[in-house]
């Protein structure tokens, strides 16, 4: 799961805020966990495909959670006006 946290953290740092970094790390971890169980179900947990999948899941999870967080912030700021 460490690759998921590290990759998510690095993707989150591209957002240039503490919120993006946090959401990226959490989303990266969630994406890596999800893909870990998928690859375990397929019986490929000890292959290079699993590592590539974990990294891809971490990137996707980080981007999705960061986008959801930014969407919620924009929506809340519009309602406050």
N, C-alpha and C positions, 0 to 999 in steps of 0.2 A: 504494500500500500504506500510505501514511501515514494516510489516514483510518481504516484498520483498526487501526493501532497506537494512535492517539489515542482512538478510540471504545472500544477494548478497555481502554485505560488508565483512562478515565473510568468505565467499568462496573466495573472492578476496584477503583477507589477507594471504591465503595459498600460493598465488603466489609470495609473499615476495617483491613486488615492488609497487610503487605508481600507476603505470599504471594498474597493475593487480587489485589492490584494487578499482580503479576508474571504470574500465571496469566491474568488478564483481558487483559493486553497481548499475551501469546503466543497466547491463544485468539482474540482479535480479529484478529490478523495471519493466523492459519491460516484463519479463516472468510472473511476478505477475499480471500485468495489462492484459496481454493476457488471462491468465487463469481466471481472475476475470470476464471478459466479456463472456468467455465460460460458466462458472458456472451460471452467470446471465441469459444467454440465455436458459440454461437447467432448470432454476428455483430453483437452489440449493444454492443461495447466502447466506443463513442464516443457514448453516449446518456445521458440522465438516468436511465434505468432501470438502467444499470450502476452509477451512483453510489448510487442507492437500494439496489440489491442488495448493493453492497460494505458499506454501513453496516449493513444488516440482517444480512448474514453475519458481520460483526464482532461485533455484539451477540450473536447466537446462539452464535458460537464462544466468546466470552468467558464467557457464562453456562454453557455446557456444560463448558468446561475448569475453571472455578471450582467447579462442582458436583462434578466428578470429583475435584478436589483435596481438597475438604472431605469427600467420601465416604471417600477413602483415609485421611485424617487420623483421622476417627471410627473407621474400621475398625481402624486400627493402635492407637488408644488403647484400644479394647475388648479387643484381644488382649493388651495389656500388663497388663491388670488380672488 
